[in-house]
Amino acid sequence: MRLSERLNAISSNDNGSPTRSNSAKDQARSIVENIANILNTRVRSVPIDLDFGIDGRLLDINFSKSEERLHVLSVIRTTLLKHEKRLAELTCVERSEQSRIGYLVIDMSGLSKDQLQIRGVAKLHADKTFEVEVL
């Protein structure tokens, strides 16, 4: 649970309802936004956590080879689970009908530790940036 979510829980009314809306949709959006931050941050670019993000060299592979795309998906999944502590499970699958050389589309689905369903799509563009959206 993020600090802001814990503070919201602490500041709830006597009847247990939070004073500020913290719906499941807001939590899902927060998780997907953090995923976007992780994917668009390169390793060694954050002084306080040099291991945070994706290694830029990983994105310099030949995406026309399926085994290399599978390796990228595996590394992305592992990295996201490592840095997004609210996720209990995560699946990353290539959307092959939209992927092409220099462009990779990843369907992500997962489950948070609070049993919240998370779904999103990440598009890796030729300039090595990810566009991530909630589904």
C-alpha positions as CSV (number, residue, x, y, z in Angstrom):
1,M,0.0,0.0,0.0
2,R,1.4,3.4,-0.9
3,L,1.9,6.1,1.7
4,S,-1.0,8.2,0.3
5,E,-3.3,5.1,0.6
6,R,-2.3,4.5,4.2
7,L,-2.8,8.1,5.1
8,N,-6.3,8.0,3.6
9,A,-7.1,4.9,5.7
10,I,-5.9,6.6,8.8
11,S,-8.0,9.7,8.1
12,S,-11.2,7.8,7.7
13,N,-14.4,8.8,9.5
14,D,-15.5,7.0,12.7
15,N,-17.8,4.8,10.6
16,G,-14.7,3.6,8.6
17,S,-15.5,5.4,5.4
18,P,-12.6,7.4,4.0
19,T,-12.9,11.1,4.0
20,R,-11.4,11.2,0.5
21,S,-12.6,9.0,-2.3
22,N,-10.2,6.1,-2.9
23,S,-12.1,3.9,-5.2
24,A,-10.9,0.7,-6.9
25,K,-10.7,2.7,-10.2
26,D,-8.4,5.3,-8.6
27,Q,-6.2,2.6,-7.2
28,A,-6.0,0.8,-10.5
29,R,-5.1,4.0,-12.3
30,S,-2.4,4.7,-9.7
31,I,-0.9,1.3,-10.2
32,V,-0.9,1.7,-14.0
33,E,0.6,5.2,-13.7
34,N,3.4,3.8,-11.6
35,I,3.9,1.0,-14.2
36,A,4.3,3.8,-16.8
37,N,6.9,5.5,-14.6
38,I,8.9,2.3,-14.2
39,L,8.8,1.5,-17.9
40,N,9.9,5.0,-18.9
41,T,12.7,5.2,-16.3
42,R,16.1,3.9,-17.3
43,V,18.3,2.0,-14.8
44,R,20.9,4.2,-13.1
45,S,18.9,7.4,-13.8
46,V,17.4,7.6,-10.3
47,P,20.2,8.4,-7.7
48,I,18.3,7.1,-4.7
49,D,17.6,3.7,-6.4
50,L,20.0,2.9,-9.2
51,D,18.2,-0.3,-10.0
52,F,14.8,1.3,-10.6
53,G,13.5,1.1,-14.2
54,I,14.3,-0.7,-17.4
55,D,17.8,-1.2,-18.7
56,G,18.0,0.8,-21.9
57,R,20.2,-1.8,-23.6
58,L,17.3,-4.2,-23.3
59,L,15.2,-2.1,-25.7
60,D,18.0,-2.1,-28.3
61,I,17.3,-5.6,-29.4
62,N,15.9,-6.9,-32.8
63,F,12.2,-7.1,-32.2
64,S,11.7,-9.2,-35.3
65,K,13.0,-12.3,-33.4
66,S,10.2,-13.9,-31.2
67,E,12.6,-15.3,-28.6
68,E,14.1,-11.8,-28.0
69,R,10.6,-10.3,-27.7
70,L,9.7,-13.0,-25.1
71,H,12.9,-12.2,-23.2
72,V,11.9,-8.5,-23.1
73,L,8.4,-9.4,-21.9
74,S,10.0,-11.6,-19.1
75,V,12.3,-8.8,-18.0
76,I,9.6,-6.2,-18.0
77,R,7.3,-8.5,-15.9
78,T,10.0,-9.2,-13.4
79,T,10.9,-5.5,-13.1
80,L,7.3,-4.4,-12.7
81,L,6.7,-7.0,-9.9
82,K,9.9,-5.9,-8.2
83,H,9.1,-2.2,-8.2
84,E,5.3,-2.1,-7.9
85,K,4.8,-3.7,-4.5
86,R,1.0,-3.5,-4.7
87,L,0.9,-6.2,-7.4
88,A,0.5,-9.8,-6.4
89,E,0.4,-11.2,-9.9
90,L,1.1,-9.9,-13.4
91,T,0.9,-11.3,-16.9
92,C,2.5,-9.6,-19.8
93,V,1.6,-10.9,-23.3
94,E,2.6,-9.5,-26.7
95,R,-0.3,-8.3,-28.8
96,S,1.3,-9.7,-32.0
97,E,-1.3,-8.4,-34.4
98,Q,-0.3,-4.8,-33.5
99,S,3.5,-5.3,-33.0
100,R,6.0,-4.7,-35.7
101,I,9.7,-3.9,-36.0
102,G,10.5,-1.1,-33.6
103,Y,7.0,-1.1,-32.1
104,L,5.9,-3.6,-29.4
105,V,2.4,-3.8,-27.8
106,I,2.0,-5.5,-24.5
107,D,-1.3,-6.5,-22.8
108,M,-0.9,-6.5,-19.1
109,S,-3.3,-8.0,-16.6
110,G,-2.7,-8.6,-12.9
111,L,-4.1,-8.8,-9.5
112,S,-3.2,-6.4,-6.7
113,K,-2.6,-7.6,-3.1
114,D,-6.1,-6.1,-2.3
115,Q,-7.6,-8.5,-5.0
116,L,-8.1,-5.6,-7.4
117,Q,-8.1,-6.5,-11.1
118,I,-5.5,-4.5,-13.1
119,R,-5.6,-4.3,-16.9
120,G,-3.6,-2.1,-19.1
121,V,-1.8,-1.9,-22.4
122,A,1.8,-0.7,-22.9
123,K,3.0,0.4,-26.3
124,L,6.8,0.6,-26.9
125,H,7.5,3.1,-29.6
126,A,10.5,3.4,-31.9
127,D,12.0,6.2,-29.7
128,K,12.1,3.7,-26.8
129,T,9.3,5.3,-24.8
130,F,6.3,3.5,-23.5
131,E,2.7,4.7,-23.7
132,V,0.6,3.0,-21.0
133,E,-3.1,3.1,-20.7
134,V,-5.7,1.6,-18.3
135,L,-8.2,-0.8,-19.8
